[in-house]
């Protein structure tokens, strides 16, 4: 009888190890360099918007920054995937992209709604909150640190919605610039997000 108990606990521990190994193998590693590049682009956009006479162009500046960030971030993520020999279809990379898409798409729609309704004040908070939601959802395909980053973005978004117009650009810079750079360095130090 004592042998049976020992064998059962050994089998259970072996199954836990196998499950843990399989879950670790399917996590997608977001490179820290992507966060640093996105954050740097956002800080440049913040500085441009704060320059004399440029504030009235803030939306165009940030939309250009978002497009540039999406292109460069995608290149860095795809580069990391090719280095790890991941295929695009049927991999955690595809799951990561699909998890990001609904919230980012909602951000585009809500930007148009706020802009056409003359509610520009709500755009920065909406961007920060929906990007945070996108990261929280995408963290199912990657590591917990991405979920923490998403929660912080959502919190910054809520704060931005409550703050006056004069602080909106600074909130965008603190979120998309500061958070991306800090977490980019953290992820880089943790070995490209492979440790949680």
C-alpha positions as CSV (number, residue, x, y, z in Angstrom):
1,X,0.0,0.0,0.0
2,X,2.8,2.4,0.9
3,X,4.3,1.7,-2.6
4,X,1.1,2.7,-4.3
5,X,1.0,6.1,-2.5
6,X,4.7,6.8,-3.5
7,X,4.0,5.8,-7.1
8,X,0.9,8.0,-7.3
9,X,2.6,11.0,-5.9
10,X,5.6,10.5,-8.3
11,X,3.2,10.2,-11.2
12,X,1.4,13.3,-10.2
13,X,4.6,15.3,-9.8
14,X,5.8,14.0,-13.2
15,X,2.5,15.2,-14.8
16,X,2.9,18.6,-13.1
17,X,6.4,18.9,-14.5
18,X,5.3,17.9,-18.0
19,X,2.3,20.3,-17.9
20,X,4.5,23.2,-16.7
21,X,7.1,22.4,-19.4
22,X,4.4,22.4,-22.1
23,X,2.9,25.7,-20.9
24,X,6.4,27.3,-20.8
25,X,7.1,26.1,-24.4
26,X,4.0,27.8,-25.8
27,X,4.6,31.2,-24.3
28,X,5.6,33.9,-26.7
29,X,8.6,36.0,-25.7
30,X,8.1,39.7,-26.3
31,X,11.6,41.3,-26.8
32,X,12.4,44.1,-24.5
33,X,13.9,46.0,-27.4
34,X,10.3,46.4,-28.8
35,X,9.3,48.2,-25.6
36,X,12.3,50.5,-25.6
37,X,11.8,51.4,-29.3
38,X,8.0,52.1,-28.7
39,X,8.8,54.1,-25.7
40,X,11.4,56.2,-27.4
41,X,9.0,57.0,-30.3
42,X,6.4,58.1,-27.7
43,X,8.8,60.3,-25.9
44,X,9.8,62.0,-29.2
45,X,6.0,62.5,-29.9
46,X,5.6,64.0,-26.5
47,X,8.4,66.5,-27.0
48,X,7.1,67.5,-30.4
49,X,3.6,68.1,-29.0
50,X,5.0,70.2,-26.2
51,X,7.0,72.4,-28.6
52,X,5.7,75.9,-29.1
53,X,3.0,76.0,-31.7
54,X,2.8,72.2,-32.1
55,X,0.1,71.3,-29.6
56,X,-2.7,71.8,-32.0
57,X,-1.2,69.0,-34.1
58,X,-1.0,66.6,-31.2
59,X,-3.4,64.0,-32.7
60,X,-1.6,63.8,-36.0
61,X,1.8,63.5,-34.3
62,X,0.5,60.7,-32.1
63,X,-1.2,58.9,-34.9
64,X,2.1,59.0,-36.9
65,X,4.0,57.8,-33.8
66,X,1.5,54.9,-33.4
67,X,1.9,53.9,-37.0
68,X,5.7,54.0,-36.8
69,X,5.6,52.2,-33.5
70,X,3.4,49.5,-34.9
71,X,5.7,48.9,-37.9
72,X,8.9,48.9,-35.9
73,X,7.5,46.9,-33.0
74,X,6.1,44.3,-35.4
75,X,9.5,44.0,-37.1
76,X,11.3,43.5,-33.8
77,X,8.7,40.9,-32.7
78,X,8.9,39.0,-36.0
79,X,12.7,39.1,-35.8
80,X,12.6,37.6,-32.4
81,X,10.2,34.9,-33.6
82,X,12.4,34.0,-36.6
83,X,15.4,33.8,-34.2
84,X,13.4,31.3,-32.1
85,X,12.3,29.5,-35.3
86,X,8.5,30.2,-34.7
87,X,6.1,29.9,-37.6
88,X,3.5,32.6,-37.9
89,X,0.4,30.5,-38.3
90,X,-0.7,28.3,-35.4
91,X,1.8,29.6,-32.9
92,X,1.7,31.8,-29.8
93,X,2.7,34.7,-32.1
94,X,-0.6,34.5,-34.0
95,X,-2.4,34.1,-30.7
96,X,-0.6,37.2,-29.4
97,X,-1.6,39.2,-32.5
98,X,-5.2,38.0,-32.3
99,X,-5.5,39.0,-28.6
100,X,-4.2,42.5,-29.3
101,X,-6.4,43.2,-32.3
102,X,-9.9,43.7,-30.8
103,X,-8.9,46.3,-28.3
104,X,-6.6,48.1,-30.7
105,X,-9.4,48.1,-33.3
106,X,-11.8,49.5,-30.7
107,X,-9.2,52.2,-30.1
108,X,-9.3,53.2,-33.7
109,X,-13.1,53.3,-33.7
110,X,-13.3,55.3,-30.5
111,X,-10.7,57.8,-31.7
112,X,-12.9,58.5,-34.7
113,X,-16.0,58.8,-32.5
114,X,-14.4,61.1,-30.0
115,X,-12.8,63.2,-32.8
116,X,-16.0,63.6,-34.7
117,X,-18.0,64.4,-31.5
118,X,-15.5,67.1,-30.5
119,X,-14.5,65.1,-27.4
120,X,-10.7,65.2,-27.9
121,X,-10.2,65.2,-24.1
122,X,-11.2,61.5,-24.0
123,X,-8.8,60.3,-26.7
124,X,-5.6,59.9,-24.6
125,X,-7.4,58.1,-21.8
126,X,-9.2,55.9,-24.3
127,X,-5.9,55.0,-26.0
128,X,-4.2,54.2,-22.7
129,X,-7.1,52.1,-21.3
130,X,-7.7,50.1,-24.5
131,X,-4.0,49.5,-25.0
132,X,-3.9,48.3,-21.5
133,X,-6.8,46.0,-22.2
134,X,-5.0,44.7,-25.3
135,X,-1.9,43.9,-23.3
136,X,-3.9,42.2,-20.5
137,X,-5.6,40.0,-23.1
138,X,-2.4,39.3,-25.0
139,X,-0.7,38.3,-21.8
140,X,-2.4,34.9,-22.2
141,X,0.0,34.2,-25.0
142,X,3.1,35.6,-23.2
143,X,4.3,36.2,-19.7
144,X,2.8,37.8,-16.5
145,X,4.9,40.9,-16.9
146,X,2.9,41.9,-19.9
147,X,-0.3,41.6,-17.8
148,X,1.3,43.9,-15.2
149,X,2.2,46.4,-17.9
150,X,-1.4,46.2,-19.3
151,X,-2.9,46.9,-15.8
152,X,-0.6,49.9,-15.4
153,X,-1.6,51.2,-18.9
154,X,-5.3,50.8,-18.0
155,X,-4.7,52.7,-14.7
156,X,-2.9,55.5,-16.6
157,X,-5.9,55.7,-18.9
158,X,-8.4,56.1,-16.1
159,X,-6.2,58.8,-14.6
160,X,-6.0,60.6,-18.0
161,X,-9.8,60.6,-18.3
162,X,-10.0,62.4,-14.9
163,X,-7.1,64.9,-15.5
164,X,-7.4,68.3,-17.2
165,X,-6.6,68.8,-20.9
166,X,-3.3,70.4,-20.0
167,X,-1.9,67.1,-18.7
168,X,-3.2,64.8,-21.5
169,X,0.0,64.9,-23.5
170,X,2.1,64.2,-20.4
171,X,0.0,61.2,-19.6
172,X,0.5,59.8,-23.1
173,X,4.2,60.3,-22.7
174,X,4.3,58.8,-19.3
175,X,2.3,55.7,-20.5
176,X,3.5,55.0,-24.0
177,X,6.9,56.4,-23.3
178,X,7.8,55.8,-19.7
179,X,6.0,52.5,-19.1
180,X,7.3,51.0,-22.4
181,X,10.9,51.9,-21.7
182,X,10.9,50.8,-18.1
183,X,9.2,47.4,-18.9
184,X,11.4,47.0,-22.0
185,X,14.5,47.2,-19.8
186,X,12.9,44.8,-17.3
187,X,11.9,42.3,-19.9
188,X,15.4,42.5,-21.5
189,X,17.0,41.9,-18.1
190,X,14.8,38.9,-17.6
191,X,15.9,37.2,-20.8
192,X,13.4,38.5,-23.4
193,X,10.4,37.9,-21.1
194,X,10.9,34.2,-20.7
195,X,11.0,34.3,-17.0
196,X,8.0,35.4,-15.0
